[in-house]
């Protein structure tokens, strides 16, 4: 007597990772894709300043300092394009510096960044320190160097 295997109804094919594709609330996309984050409070009021600050002050300064090098960039908020970049890892600055992470290196990065920003017709930018950063020492040296070389920086300290 031959043993027959029980016949199962045809199951839907499984996804590549072995997890069925569940649909989200709108029944439109698989659960693995997320178009945008849903707000915790959809009725939350967004102020006029929050809606317009990216257009009123379109350029932001970003400063990154590690143990080995210093880098800074000016970015356009709306298009997310970097307008000017300077860092102590680049060849033109690297040769002229004694150390790549001290205060004179920060001043050099600020000076070169201001030159490159002026070439791109950027004369103002805003800077908000990261949560872990304090506005002192090397970060302040970069910002002060930019101000001294003709770039108007608005610093927002919370």
C-alpha positions as CSV (number, residue, x, y, z in Angstrom):
1,X,0.0,0.0,0.0
2,X,1.4,3.4,-1.0
3,X,1.4,6.2,1.6
4,X,-0.1,9.3,0.2
5,X,0.8,12.7,1.4
6,X,-2.1,14.8,2.5
7,X,-2.9,17.4,-0.1
8,X,-2.8,21.0,1.1
9,X,-4.7,23.7,-0.6
10,X,-2.4,25.9,-2.7
11,X,-0.7,28.4,-0.4
12,X,0.3,31.8,-1.5
13,X,4.0,32.1,-2.3
14,X,6.1,33.4,0.6
15,X,8.4,36.3,0.4
16,X,12.1,36.0,0.0
17,X,12.8,36.4,3.7
18,X,10.2,33.8,4.7
19,X,7.8,36.5,6.1
20,X,4.4,37.0,4.5
21,X,3.8,40.5,3.1
22,X,1.3,42.1,5.4
23,X,-0.4,45.3,4.2
24,X,-0.3,48.5,6.2
25,X,-3.4,50.5,7.3
26,X,-4.2,51.7,3.8
27,X,-3.8,48.2,2.3
28,X,-1.4,49.7,-0.1
29,X,2.2,48.8,0.8
30,X,3.9,45.8,2.3
31,X,4.7,46.3,6.0
32,X,8.4,46.4,5.3
33,X,8.2,49.7,3.4
34,X,7.4,52.9,5.2
35,X,6.7,55.9,3.0
36,X,6.9,58.5,5.8
37,X,6.7,58.4,9.6
38,X,3.2,58.9,10.9
39,X,2.9,61.7,13.4
40,X,2.1,60.7,16.9
41,X,-0.3,63.6,17.0
42,X,-1.8,64.3,13.6
43,X,-3.7,67.4,14.8
44,X,-0.5,69.1,16.1
45,X,-0.2,72.7,15.1
46,X,3.0,73.6,13.2
47,X,4.0,77.2,13.8
48,X,4.7,79.7,11.1
49,X,8.3,79.9,12.1
50,X,8.7,76.1,11.9
51,X,7.3,76.1,8.4
52,X,9.3,79.1,7.1
53,X,12.7,78.9,8.9
54,X,14.2,76.6,6.2
55,X,13.5,79.3,3.6
56,X,14.4,82.3,5.6
57,X,17.7,80.9,6.7
58,X,18.5,78.4,4.0
59,X,22.1,77.6,4.9
60,X,23.3,75.6,7.9
61,X,26.7,75.0,9.2
62,X,27.8,71.5,10.3
63,X,31.0,71.0,12.3
64,X,32.4,67.6,13.0
65,X,35.4,67.2,15.3
66,X,37.0,63.9,16.1
67,X,40.3,62.9,17.7
68,X,42.1,62.8,14.3
69,X,40.6,65.5,12.2
70,X,38.2,68.5,11.9
71,X,35.6,69.0,9.1
72,X,32.9,71.5,8.5
73,X,30.4,72.1,5.7
74,X,27.7,74.6,4.8
75,X,24.5,72.9,3.5
76,X,21.4,74.2,1.8
77,X,18.4,73.1,4.0
78,X,15.8,72.9,1.3
79,X,17.8,71.0,-1.4
80,X,20.2,69.3,1.1
81,X,23.2,70.2,-1.2
82,X,26.5,70.9,0.3
83,X,27.6,74.3,-0.9
84,X,31.1,74.4,0.7
85,X,33.2,71.8,2.5
86,X,36.5,72.0,4.3
87,X,38.4,69.5,6.4
88,X,41.8,68.8,7.7
89,X,41.8,65.5,5.8
90,X,42.0,67.2,2.4
91,X,45.4,67.4,0.7
92,X,45.6,71.2,0.5
93,X,45.2,71.7,4.3
94,X,46.9,68.5,5.5
95,X,50.4,69.5,4.3
96,X,50.3,72.9,5.9
97,X,49.2,71.8,9.4
98,X,51.3,70.6,12.3
99,X,48.3,68.8,13.8
100,X,45.0,68.0,12.2
101,X,42.8,68.3,15.3
102,X,44.1,71.3,17.4
103,X,42.8,74.9,17.6
104,X,45.0,76.2,14.7
105,X,43.6,73.4,12.5
106,X,40.1,74.6,13.4
107,X,40.9,78.1,12.5
108,X,42.3,77.0,9.2
109,X,39.2,75.0,8.4
110,X,37.0,78.0,9.2
111,X,39.2,80.3,7.0
112,X,39.1,77.9,4.0
113,X,35.4,77.2,4.5
114,X,34.6,80.9,4.4
115,X,36.6,81.3,1.2
116,X,34.7,78.5,-0.5
117,X,31.3,79.8,0.8
118,X,32.0,83.2,-0.6
119,X,32.9,81.7,-3.9
120,X,29.4,80.1,-3.9
121,X,27.8,83.4,-2.9
122,X,26.9,82.3,0.6
123,X,27.3,85.0,3.2
124,X,25.0,83.9,6.0
125,X,24.4,80.6,7.8
126,X,22.9,79.3,11.0
127,X,24.4,76.9,13.4
128,X,22.8,74.7,16.1
129,X,25.1,72.6,18.1
130,X,24.3,68.9,18.4
131,X,23.0,67.7,21.7
132,X,26.3,66.3,22.9
133,X,28.3,69.3,21.7
134,X,29.1,72.3,23.8
135,X,29.7,75.6,22.1
136,X,33.3,76.1,23.3
137,X,36.8,75.2,22.4
138,X,37.3,73.8,18.9
139,X,33.7,74.3,17.7
140,X,33.8,77.9,18.8
141,X,37.1,78.3,17.0
142,X,35.6,77.2,13.7
143,X,32.6,79.4,14.1
144,X,34.7,82.4,15.2
145,X,37.0,81.9,12.2
146,X,34.1,81.9,9.8
147,X,32.7,85.1,11.4
148,X,36.2,86.8,11.3
149,X,36.5,85.9,7.6
150,X,33.2,87.5,6.5
151,X,30.5,84.8,7.0
152,X,27.6,85.9,9.2
153,X,26.8,82.9,11.5
154,X,23.6,82.9,13.6
155,X,24.2,80.5,16.6
156,X,21.1,79.0,18.2
157,X,21.8,77.7,21.7
158,X,18.9,76.0,23.4
